[in-house]
Amino acid sequence: MSYLDTFFFQFYPYMAIAIFAIGCWARFDHGAYSWRTGSSQLLSGRGMRLGSSAFHLGVLAILGGHLVGLLTPHGVYEGLITASQKQLLAMVAGGVFGLVCLVGISILLWRRLFDTRIRATGTGRDLLVLVLLFAQLLLGLSTIVVSAGHMDGGQMMKLAEWAQHIVTFRAGAADFVADAHWIFKAHIVLGLTLILITPFTRLVHVWSVPVAYLRRPYQIVRRRPATTDYPRRAA
C-alpha cells in the first residue's frame, strides 16, 4: 500500500468531512444570504424543468443507494441476499438512476455553456461544480462496467468495509481499497472532493429541504394584460 492510498483513503475522508461541516456552519453563520441554489430559471426556462427534475431524481436515488449499500453491515442482510446478488442489484439500480441523472446534468451543463444569458451571468464556480458532477457520474457509470468483470461481490464488500471503517473511526480503512481498480479510487476521491468544496459552492443548498413550502399559503399571481387602454383626460 502506497502513501497516496494511506492519505486519500484514511486521512482525506476526515479532512473533507471536517471542512464540509465547519465550512457549512461558518457560511450559514456569516453569509446566510449566499445560501441559495443560484437558479437560472428566471433567465431561461428552456430545458430547466426536465434537466433539474432528472438530475435531482437521479442524484437522490444514487446517494440513498450509496448510503444504504455501503454503510449497512453484511450481517444485516446476508440471510436475505448474497453479496453477488447485492452487487447485481446495485449495478442495475445505479445504472438506471445514473443514466437519468446523466441526462439531467447534461441538459443543465448545456444550458450553462451555450445559453448566452446564463453564461453571461454565471460564475466559474457554478460551471466547475457541474463539470465535476458530470465527471463523477461518468466515473460512477464506468464502475458498473468494471464490476461486470467480477460478479462475486468481493470488491463491493471491500468498499463497504472501507466506508464502515471510516464512519466508525477505525484504522486500516485504506487496506480495503489499496488493490481496487483505479476507477473506483478516482470515484471515491472525486466524491470526497465534492464534499470538501460544498461549503464554497452552490452545493451548500443540500442542507435546505423545502419543507416549509408544504404549509405555505398559495400565492396569487395575476397575468398582466398585454395592452391597456387608459381613458384620455379631457383637455
Backbone as JSON, one array per atom type, in Angstrom:
{
  "sequence": "MSYLDTFFFQFYPYMAIAIFAIGCWARFDHGAYSWRTGSSQLLSGRGMRLGSSAFHLGVLAILGGHLVGLLTPHGVYEGLITASQKQLLAMVAGGVFGLVCLVGISILLWRRLFDTRIRATGTGRDLLVLVLLFAQLLLGLSTIVVSAGHMDGGQMMKLAEWAQHIVTFRAGAADFVADAHWIFKAHIVLGLTLILITPFTRLVHVWSVPVAYLRRPYQIVRRRPATTDYPRRAA",
  "N": [[0.85, -1.2, 0.0], [0.57, 2.2, -0.89], [1.82, 5.5, 0.03], [0.08, 7.4, -0.96], [-2.33, 6.01, -1.11], [-2.78, 5.66, 1.63], [-3.08, 8.32, 2.43], [-5.27, 9.34, 0.84], [-7.37, 7.55, 1.36], [-7.52, 7.1, 4.05], [-6.96, 9.4, 5.59], [-7.85, 11.65, 4.1], [-10.73, 11.44, 3.84], [-11.63, 12.28, 6.41], [-10.64, 14.86, 6.5], [-12.12, 16.04, 4.43], [-14.76, 15.77, 5.4], [-14.6, 17.25, 7.77], [-14.0, 19.85, 6.85], [-16.28, 20.23, 5.34], [-18.34, 20.2, 7.33], [-17.56, 22.28, 9.17], [-17.19, 24.39, 7.4], [-19.76, 24.69, 6.23], [-21.25, 25.41, 8.49], [-19.95, 27.85, 9.15], [-20.49, 29.38, 6.85], [-23.27, 29.55, 6.9], [-23.55, 30.98, 9.23], [-22.17, 33.37, 8.8], [-22.68, 34.16, 6.19], [-25.42, 34.0, 5.38], [-27.17, 34.95, 3.43], [-26.05, 34.18, 1.09], [-26.65, 31.6, 0.89], [-27.97, 29.69, -1.2], [-29.49, 28.29, -4.18], [-28.83, 29.46, -6.55], [-30.37, 29.54, -8.9], [-31.01, 29.49, -12.41], [-33.39, 29.78, -13.67], [-35.06, 31.99, -14.01], [-33.73, 33.41, -15.91], [-33.73, 31.82, -18.17], [-36.02, 29.44, -19.12], [-35.85, 27.24, -20.68], [-35.52, 23.84, -21.0], [-35.06, 23.65, -18.31], [-36.86, 22.53, -16.4], [-37.03, 19.78, -17.1], [-34.29, 19.04, -17.04], [-33.46, 19.74, -14.39], [-35.27, 18.24, -12.82], [-34.73, 15.56, -13.62], [-32.03, 15.37, -12.93], [-32.04, 15.81, -10.08], [-33.76, 13.76, -9.21], [-32.29, 11.5, -10.01], [-29.81, 11.88, -8.64], [-30.55, 11.9, -5.93], [-31.55, 9.31, -5.61], [-29.24, 7.85, -6.16], [-27.46, 8.72, -4.14], [-28.87, 7.83, -1.88], [-28.81, 5.08, -2.38], [-26.05, 4.59, -2.24], [-25.5, 5.22, 0.45], [-27.07, 3.32, 1.86], [-26.14, 0.91, 0.74], [-23.35, 0.93, 1.23], [-23.03, 1.43, 3.97], [-24.54, -0.36, 5.41], [-24.13, -3.11, 7.46], [-22.85, -6.32, 6.52], [-23.89, -8.51, 7.87], [-26.51, -7.85, 8.4], [-28.12, -8.26, 6.18], [-27.38, -10.69, 5.07], [-28.82, -13.03, 5.3], [-30.9, -12.68, 3.58], [-30.05, -11.83, 1.06], [-27.38, -12.48, -1.16], [-23.87, -11.56, -1.44], [-23.12, -11.31, -4.14], [-25.61, -11.04, -5.36], [-26.43, -8.65, -4.23], [-24.54, -6.97, -5.38], [-25.3, -7.14, -8.07], [-27.86, -6.0, -7.92], [-27.16, -3.42, -7.11], [-25.72, -2.59, -9.36], [-27.68, -2.58, -11.38], [-29.7, -0.8, -10.38], [-28.07, 1.45, -9.88], [-27.17, 1.92, -12.47], [-29.53, 2.58, -13.89], [-30.61, 4.86, -12.5], [-28.32, 6.39, -12.6], [-28.06, 6.95, -15.33], [-30.39, 8.45, -15.7], [-29.76, 10.66, -14.09], [-27.52, 11.52, -15.47], [-28.58, 12.37, -17.91], [-30.08, 14.55, -16.98], [-28.08, 16.28, -15.85], [-26.56, 16.73, -18.09], [-28.26, 18.29, -19.65], [-28.45, 20.56, -17.97], [-25.77, 21.35, -17.94], [-25.38, 21.93, -20.62], [-27.1, 24.13, -20.9], [-25.74, 25.94, -19.25], [-23.39, 26.3, -20.65], [-24.06, 27.07, -23.29], [-26.26, 28.75, -23.39], [-26.74, 32.1, -23.86], [-27.51, 34.17, -22.04], [-27.43, 32.9, -19.54], [-24.77, 32.07, -19.44], [-23.51, 34.53, -19.4], [-24.16, 35.61, -16.93], [-23.41, 33.73, -15.11], [-21.08, 32.07, -12.86], [-17.62, 31.07, -12.46], [-17.39, 29.09, -10.54], [-19.92, 27.91, -10.52], [-19.97, 26.63, -13.01], [-17.77, 24.93, -12.65], [-18.69, 23.18, -10.65], [-20.75, 21.78, -11.99], [-19.25, 20.53, -14.01], [-17.54, 18.88, -12.49], [-19.46, 17.24, -11.22], [-20.53, 16.02, -13.48], [-18.27, 14.6, -14.39], [-17.97, 12.9, -12.19], [-20.28, 11.36, -12.36], [-19.8, 10.0, -14.77], [-17.58, 8.49, -14.01], [-18.8, 6.94, -12.02], [-20.67, 5.45, -13.54], [-18.85, 4.09, -15.08], [-17.74, 2.37, -13.24], [-19.6, 0.38, -13.12], [-19.22, -1.07, -15.44], [-16.67, -2.07, -14.95], [-17.22, -3.6, -12.67], [-18.78, -5.59, -13.75], [-17.02, -7.44, -14.62], [-16.31, -9.02, -12.51], [-18.34, -10.74, -10.7], [-18.62, -11.67, -8.13], [-19.05, -10.21, -5.9], [-17.07, -9.47, -4.2], [-15.42, -7.14, -4.42], [-17.27, -5.11, -3.89], [-17.9, -5.69, -1.26], [-15.47, -5.09, -0.03], [-15.34, -2.33, -0.49], [-17.51, -1.54, 1.01], [-16.63, -2.27, 3.56], [-14.5, -0.49, 3.77], [-15.89, 2.01, 3.85], [-17.42, 1.65, 6.18], [-15.42, 1.39, 8.08], [-14.38, 3.95, 8.0], [-16.52, 5.62, 8.92], [-16.78, 4.7, 11.47], [-14.45, 5.38, 12.64], [-12.15, 3.73, 12.55], [-8.9, 2.29, 12.26], [-6.91, 1.25, 9.41], [-8.56, 1.39, 7.2], [-7.79, 2.09, 4.61], [-6.6, -0.18, 3.65], [-8.54, -1.79, 2.5], [-9.13, -0.79, 0.0], [-6.81, -0.57, -1.33], [-5.93, -2.28, -3.39], [-7.86, -1.89, -5.29], [-9.53, -1.25, -8.44], [-8.42, 1.48, -10.49], [-10.47, 3.18, -11.27], [-12.47, 2.95, -9.34], [-11.06, 4.08, -7.21], [-10.62, 6.7, -8.15], [-13.26, 7.54, -8.32], [-14.03, 7.55, -5.63], [-12.24, 9.48, -4.54], [-12.89, 11.8, -6.01], [-15.54, 12.07, -5.23], [-15.21, 12.61, -2.48], [-13.88, 15.02, -2.75], [-15.88, 16.63, -3.82], [-17.53, 16.76, -1.6], [-15.82, 18.2, 0.07], [-15.62, 20.75, -1.21], [-18.16, 21.7, -1.02], [-19.12, 23.7, 0.95], [-18.28, 26.07, -0.25], [-19.56, 26.49, -2.58], [-22.54, 26.37, -4.69], [-23.53, 23.94, -3.94], [-24.04, 23.85, -1.3], [-26.68, 24.07, -0.73], [-27.74, 21.6, -0.29], [-28.38, 21.14, 2.31], [-30.75, 22.44, 2.65], [-33.87, 21.65, 2.9], [-36.94, 21.99, 1.39], [-39.24, 22.02, 3.28], [-40.98, 23.85, 4.38], [-42.46, 24.82, 2.28], [-44.58, 23.12, 1.98], [-46.54, 23.85, 3.79], [-46.96, 26.47, 3.28], [-49.04, 29.23, 2.38], [-50.95, 29.52, -0.68], [-49.73, 31.49, -3.39], [-51.1, 34.18, -5.1], [-51.02, 34.86, -8.42], [-51.38, 37.15, -10.91], [-51.88, 37.54, -14.35], [-50.54, 40.09, -16.28], [-52.27, 42.27, -18.45], [-51.62, 42.41, -21.99], [-51.9, 44.82, -23.42], [-53.15, 47.97, -22.35], [-55.78, 50.12, -22.39], [-56.0, 53.28, -21.43], [-58.32, 55.72, -20.24], [-58.46, 58.81, -21.88], [-57.58, 61.99, -20.61], [-59.7, 64.75, -20.51], [-59.04, 67.67, -22.42]],
  "CA": [[0.0, 0.0, 0.0], [1.4, 3.39, -1.03], [1.49, 6.63, 0.89], [-1.09, 8.05, -1.54], [-3.5, 5.25, -0.64], [-2.99, 5.98, 3.05], [-3.57, 9.69, 2.55], [-6.59, 9.58, 0.24], [-8.42, 6.65, 1.82], [-7.54, 7.03, 5.5], [-6.98, 10.75, 6.18], [-8.61, 12.6, 3.27], [-12.17, 11.46, 4.18], [-11.87, 13.09, 7.61], [-10.38, 16.25, 6.12], [-13.26, 16.5, 3.64], [-15.94, 15.87, 6.27], [-14.38, 18.35, 8.71], [-14.15, 21.11, 6.1], [-17.7, 20.3, 4.98], [-19.15, 20.57, 8.49], [-17.17, 23.59, 9.68], [-17.42, 25.37, 6.35], [-21.2, 24.94, 6.11], [-21.66, 26.18, 9.67], [-19.42, 29.21, 9.04], [-21.19, 30.09, 5.78], [-24.62, 29.85, 7.37], [-23.47, 31.97, 10.3], [-21.63, 34.65, 8.34], [-23.13, 34.52, 4.84], [-26.7, 33.31, 5.19], [-27.83, 35.4, 2.21], [-25.44, 33.48, -0.05], [-27.09, 30.2, 1.0], [-29.02, 29.57, -2.2], [-29.16, 27.4, -5.28], [-28.37, 30.22, -7.72], [-31.12, 29.03, -10.05], [-31.01, 30.32, -13.61], [-34.68, 29.6, -14.33], [-35.62, 33.28, -14.4], [-33.04, 33.87, -17.11], [-34.17, 30.99, -19.28], [-36.71, 28.24, -18.65], [-35.71, 26.17, -21.66], [-34.86, 22.64, -20.52], [-34.79, 23.7, -16.88], [-37.7, 21.61, -15.64], [-36.62, 18.41, -17.37], [-32.93, 18.83, -16.58], [-33.38, 19.79, -12.93], [-36.02, 17.12, -12.25], [-34.0, 14.32, -13.88], [-30.8, 15.38, -12.14], [-32.3, 15.65, -8.65], [-34.29, 12.41, -9.01], [-31.2, 10.55, -10.12], [-28.77, 12.04, -7.62], [-31.09, 11.49, -4.64], [-31.6, 7.85, -5.59], [-27.86, 7.35, -6.11], [-26.92, 8.96, -2.8], [-29.54, 6.91, -0.97], [-28.28, 3.74, -2.62], [-24.68, 4.53, -1.72], [-25.53, 5.2, 1.91], [-27.59, 2.03, 2.33], [-25.3, -0.17, 0.28], [-22.01, 0.95, 1.81], [-23.0, 1.53, 5.43], [-25.28, -1.45, 6.05], [-23.26, -4.27, 7.69], [-23.21, -7.51, 5.76], [-24.68, -9.41, 8.69], [-27.92, -7.43, 8.46], [-28.89, -8.73, 5.03], [-26.81, -11.9, 4.48], [-29.83, -14.09, 5.24], [-31.89, -12.35, 2.56], [-29.45, -11.62, -0.25], [-25.95, -12.75, -1.16], [-23.04, -10.44, -1.86], [-23.19, -11.18, -5.59], [-26.93, -10.5, -5.69], [-26.4, -7.25, -3.84], [-23.77, -6.27, -6.4], [-26.13, -7.05, -9.28], [-28.9, -5.01, -7.64], [-26.53, -2.1, -7.12], [-25.36, -2.25, -10.73], [-28.89, -2.27, -12.16], [-30.29, 0.43, -9.86], [-27.14, 2.54, -10.13], [-27.14, 2.21, -13.9], [-30.78, 3.26, -14.29], [-30.67, 6.22, -11.95], [-27.16, 7.12, -13.08], [-28.37, 7.47, -16.66], [-31.37, 9.53, -15.51], [-29.02, 11.79, -13.57], [-26.62, 11.99, -16.53], [-29.4, 13.14, -18.84], [-30.41, 15.81, -16.34], [-26.93, 17.17, -15.72], [-26.14, 17.11, -19.45], [-29.1, 19.43, -20.03], [-28.04, 21.71, -17.17], [-24.46, 21.79, -18.39], [-25.58, 22.54, -21.94], [-27.65, 25.47, -20.66], [-24.7, 26.77, -18.65], [-22.34, 26.57, -21.62], [-24.48, 27.58, -24.59], [-27.28, 29.8, -23.29], [-25.99, 33.35, -23.76], [-27.84, 34.91, -20.83], [-26.96, 32.15, -18.37], [-23.31, 32.1, -19.44], [-23.05, 35.88, -19.08], [-24.4, 35.92, -15.52], [-22.92, 32.65, -14.26], [-19.74, 32.17, -12.28], [-16.75, 29.93, -12.72], [-17.68, 28.02, -9.57], [-21.12, 27.2, -10.97], [-19.57, 25.74, -14.1], [-16.88, 23.91, -12.1], [-19.5, 22.19, -9.94], [-21.42, 20.94, -12.97], [-18.25, 19.7, -14.68], [-17.12, 17.85, -11.54], [-20.56, 16.3, -11.08], [-20.6, 15.26, -14.74], [-17.17, 13.65, -14.36], [-18.26, 11.91, -11.15], [-21.28, 10.44, -12.89], [-19.15, 9.14, -15.75], [-16.78, 7.52, -13.25], [-19.71, 6.01, -11.38], [-21.18, 4.53, -14.55], [-17.74, 3.24, -15.52], [-17.52, 1.31, -12.25], [-20.51, -0.73, -13.43], [-18.55, -1.88, -16.47], [-15.58, -2.79, -14.28], [-17.81, -4.58, -11.76], [-19.34, -6.7, -14.53], [-15.96, -8.43, -14.83], [-16.17, -9.9, -11.33], [-19.67, -10.69, -10.1], [-18.66, -12.41, -6.87], [-19.39, -9.29, -4.82], [-15.93, -9.25, -3.32], [-14.99, -5.74, -4.44], [-18.29, -4.31, -3.21], [-17.76, -5.93, 0.17], [-14.3, -4.34, 0.41], [-15.69, -0.91, -0.47], [-18.39, -1.35, 2.17], [-15.79, -2.32, 4.75], [-13.78, 0.78, 3.82], [-16.79, 3.07, 4.3], [-17.81, 1.41, 7.57], [-14.25, 1.7, 8.92], [-14.24, 5.41, 8.06], [-17.55, 6.24, 9.76], [-16.61, 4.25, 12.86], [-13.14, 5.87, 13.07], [-11.23, 2.62, 12.75], [-7.7, 2.29, 11.44], [-6.82, 0.19, 8.41], [-9.58, 1.52, 6.16], [-7.17, 2.16, 3.29], [-6.22, -1.53, 3.21], [-9.62, -2.44, 1.75], [-9.22, -0.26, -1.36], [-5.45, -0.42, -1.86], [-5.79, -3.03, -4.64], [-9.05, -1.68, -6.11], [-9.33, -0.66, -9.77], [-8.21, 2.93, -10.38], [-11.75, 3.89, -11.47], [-13.1, 3.03, -8.02], [-10.31, 5.03, -6.41], [-10.91, 8.05, -8.65], [-14.65, 7.83, -7.96], [-14.05, 7.88, -4.2], [-11.51, 10.73, -4.3], [-13.67, 12.91, -6.55], [-16.7, 12.23, -4.36], [-14.76, 13.3, -1.27], [-13.56, 16.39, -3.14], [-17.15, 17.34, -3.93], [-17.94, 17.05, -0.22], [-14.92, 19.22, 0.6], [-15.86, 22.07, -1.78], [-19.57, 22.06, -0.86], [-19.39, 24.98, 1.64], [-17.83, 27.21, -1.03], [-20.28, 26.48, -3.85], [-23.99, 26.26, -4.58], [-23.88, 22.63, -3.4], [-24.4, 24.0, 0.1], [-28.14, 24.02, -0.55], [-28.19, 20.23, 0.05], [-28.93, 21.2, 3.66], [-32.02, 23.17, 2.67], [-35.02, 20.85, 2.45], [-38.06, 22.95, 1.37], [-40.42, 21.51, 3.98], [-41.91, 24.95, 4.65], [-43.33, 25.03, 1.13], [-45.76, 22.27, 2.08], [-47.57, 24.51, 4.58], [-47.04, 27.87, 2.91], [-50.27, 29.51, 1.62], [-50.76, 29.74, -2.1], [-49.54, 32.85, -3.85], [-51.96, 34.51, -6.24], [-50.27, 35.57, -9.45], [-52.27, 37.57, -11.99], [-51.19, 37.89, -15.58], [-50.77, 41.47, -16.69], [-52.71, 42.36, -19.85], [-50.59, 42.84, -22.94], [-52.1, 46.25, -23.66], [-54.2, 48.57, -21.52], [-56.23, 51.41, -22.92], [-56.41, 54.17, -20.36], [-59.14, 56.83, -20.77], [-57.73, 60.07, -22.02], [-58.11, 63.11, -19.82], [-60.2, 65.83, -21.37], [-58.18, 68.86, -22.43]],
  "C": [[0.88, 1.25, 0.0], [0.96, 4.47, -0.06], [0.26, 7.38, 0.37], [-2.36, 7.34, -1.11], [-3.82, 5.59, 0.81], [-3.59, 7.37, 3.2], [-5.01, 9.81, 2.07], [-7.69, 8.72, 0.84], [-8.42, 6.42, 3.33], [-7.69, 8.41, 6.13], [-7.86, 11.73, 5.42], [-10.1, 12.59, 3.58], [-12.47, 12.34, 5.39], [-11.61, 14.56, 7.34], [-11.59, 16.82, 5.37], [-14.49, 16.71, 4.51], [-15.8, 17.03, 7.24], [-14.58, 19.7, 8.02], [-15.61, 21.31, 5.71], [-18.53, 20.8, 6.16], [-18.84, 21.98, 8.99], [-17.47, 24.69, 8.66], [-18.89, 25.71, 6.18], [-21.72, 25.76, 7.29], [-21.21, 27.63, 9.57], [-20.17, 29.99, 7.97], [-22.6, 30.46, 6.22], [-24.6, 30.96, 8.41], [-23.05, 33.34, 9.78], [-22.13, 35.07, 6.95], [-24.44, 33.84, 4.5], [-27.38, 33.7, 3.89], [-27.21, 34.78, 0.94], [-25.84, 32.01, -0.08], [-28.27, 29.98, 0.06], [-28.55, 28.66, -3.33], [-28.58, 28.16, -6.47], [-29.06, 29.79, -8.99], [-31.1, 30.03, -11.2], [-32.35, 30.26, -14.34], [-35.29, 30.92, -14.78], [-34.96, 33.82, -15.66], [-33.48, 33.11, -18.34], [-34.79, 29.72, -18.73], [-36.55, 27.05, -19.56], [-34.9, 25.0, -21.11], [-34.67, 22.58, -19.02], [-35.58, 22.65, -16.11], [-37.26, 20.17, -15.84], [-35.24, 18.13, -16.8], [-32.83, 18.78, -15.07], [-34.09, 18.59, -12.3], [-35.26, 15.8, -12.43], [-32.73, 14.25, -13.03], [-31.07, 15.1, -10.67], [-32.88, 14.27, -8.34], [-33.15, 11.39, -9.02], [-30.2, 10.65, -9.0], [-29.27, 11.64, -6.23], [-31.15, 9.97, -4.52], [-30.2, 7.26, -5.47], [-27.27, 7.54, -4.72], [-27.55, 8.02, -1.77], [-29.02, 5.49, -1.12], [-26.87, 3.57, -2.08], [-24.68, 4.42, -0.19], [-25.99, 3.85, 2.45], [-26.63, 0.9, 1.96], [-23.94, -0.23, 0.96], [-22.02, 0.86, 3.34], [-23.8, 0.46, 6.14], [-24.36, -2.66, 6.25], [-23.77, -5.51, 6.97], [-24.1, -8.46, 6.57], [-26.16, -9.07, 8.75], [-28.73, -8.08, 7.35], [-28.4, -10.08, 4.47], [-27.8, -13.05, 4.44], [-30.86, -13.87, 4.16], [-31.31, -12.28, 1.16], [-27.95, -11.86, -0.15], [-25.18, -11.51, -1.63], [-23.1, -10.22, -3.37], [-24.54, -10.63, -6.04], [-27.03, -9.02, -5.33], [-25.64, -6.42, -4.87], [-24.6, -6.09, -7.66], [-27.23, -6.0, -9.09], [-28.34, -3.59, -7.69], [-26.17, -1.66, -8.53], [-26.58, -1.85, -11.55], [-29.5, -0.94, -11.7], [-29.38, 1.63, -10.12], [-27.08, 2.92, -11.59], [-28.37, 2.99, -14.35], [-30.79, 4.69, -13.8], [-29.44, 7.05, -12.34], [-27.4, 7.71, -14.45], [-29.39, 8.6, -16.58], [-30.66, 10.8, -15.05], [-28.1, 12.38, -14.65], [-27.38, 12.81, -17.56], [-29.7, 14.52, -18.26], [-29.23, 16.76, -16.29], [-26.37, 17.57, -17.08], [-26.95, 18.3, -19.94], [-28.69, 20.68, -19.27], [-26.69, 22.25, -17.61], [-24.55, 22.46, -19.75], [-26.13, 23.94, -21.79], [-26.57, 26.41, -20.16], [-23.64, 27.18, -19.68], [-22.83, 27.34, -22.84], [-25.64, 28.57, -24.55], [-26.58, 31.12, -22.98], [-26.25, 34.07, -22.44], [-27.31, 34.22, -19.58], [-25.43, 32.2, -18.29], [-22.79, 33.47, -19.01], [-23.19, 36.2, -17.59], [-23.89, 34.84, -14.57], [-21.52, 32.92, -13.74], [-18.92, 30.94, -12.62], [-17.01, 28.77, -11.78], [-18.91, 27.21, -9.97], [-20.77, 26.19, -12.06], [-18.68, 24.61, -13.58], [-17.67, 22.8, -11.41], [-20.17, 21.24, -10.93], [-20.43, 20.01, -13.68], [-17.78, 18.57, -13.76], [-18.21, 16.8, -11.33], [-20.7, 15.42, -12.31], [-19.5, 14.2, -14.77], [-17.41, 12.54, -13.34], [-19.29, 10.89, -11.63], [-20.68, 9.48, -13.92], [-18.29, 8.09, -15.07], [-17.68, 6.47, -12.6], [-20.29, 5.0, -12.35], [-20.09, 3.6, -15.06], [-17.47, 2.12, -14.52], [-18.44, 0.12, -12.5], [-19.88, -1.66, -14.45], [-17.44, -2.7, -15.84], [-16.14, -3.9, -13.39], [-18.37, -5.78, -12.49], [-18.29, -7.79, -14.78], [-15.73, -9.34, -13.66], [-17.45, -9.77, -10.51], [-19.75, -11.46, -8.78], [-19.0, -11.52, -5.67], [-18.24, -8.95, -3.91], [-15.49, -7.79, -3.26], [-15.98, -4.84, -3.71], [-18.18, -4.49, -1.7], [-16.56, -5.16, 0.74], [-14.6, -2.85, 0.5], [-16.61, -0.6, 0.72], [-17.6, -1.37, 3.46], [-14.99, -1.03, 4.9], [-14.67, 1.89, 4.39], [-17.17, 2.9, 5.77], [-16.64, 1.65, 8.53], [-14.09, 3.21, 9.07], [-15.26, 6.0, 9.04], [-17.47, 5.8, 11.21], [-15.21, 4.56, 13.39], [-12.18, 4.73, 13.41], [-10.03, 2.73, 11.82], [-7.75, 1.16, 10.42], [-7.84, 0.27, 7.3], [-8.96, 1.46, 4.77], [-6.78, 0.78, 2.76], [-7.28, -2.16, 2.31], [-9.72, -1.94, 0.31], [-7.84, -0.13, -2.0], [-5.29, -1.12, -3.2], [-7.0, -2.89, -5.56], [-8.66, -1.08, -7.46], [-9.23, 0.86, -9.63], [-9.5, 3.72, -10.56], [-12.49, 4.02, -10.15], [-12.39, 4.07, -7.15], [-10.6, 6.47, -6.84], [-12.32, 8.48, -8.27], [-14.76, 8.24, -6.49], [-13.41, 9.24, -3.95], [-12.3, 11.92, -4.82], [-14.93, 13.14, -5.71], [-16.35, 12.96, -3.08], [-14.42, 14.76, -1.57], [-14.82, 17.22, -3.29], [-17.71, 17.68, -2.55], [-17.12, 18.2, 0.34], [-15.27, 20.62, 0.08], [-17.3, 22.55, -1.59], [-19.79, 23.4, -0.16], [-19.08, 26.21, 0.81], [-18.55, 27.33, -2.36], [-21.78, 26.43, -3.6], [-24.44, 24.91, -4.03], [-24.32, 22.71, -1.94], [-25.91, 23.88, 0.32], [-28.65, 22.59, -0.33], [-28.77, 20.18, 1.45], [-30.34, 21.75, 3.68], [-33.13, 22.32, 2.06], [-36.26, 21.74, 2.51], [-39.34, 22.43, 2.01], [-41.45, 22.62, 4.19], [-42.86, 25.2, 3.49], [-44.62, 24.22, 1.23], [-46.89, 22.94, 2.86], [-47.7, 26.0, 4.27], [-48.32, 28.13, 2.12], [-49.95, 29.78, 0.16], [-50.55, 31.21, -2.39], [-50.4, 33.08, -5.09], [-51.15, 35.36, -7.22], [-51.23, 35.87, -10.6], [-51.45, 37.98, -13.19], [-51.54, 39.32, -15.98], [-51.21, 41.52, -18.14], [-51.61, 42.89, -20.74], [-50.68, 44.33, -23.22], [-53.24, 46.75, -22.78], [-54.54, 49.94, -22.07], [-56.75, 52.26, -21.76], [-57.27, 55.32, -20.93], [-58.32, 58.14, -20.8], [-58.4, 61.17, -21.22], [-58.51, 64.24, -20.78], [-59.3, 67.06, -21.27], [-58.9, 70.04, -21.82]]
}
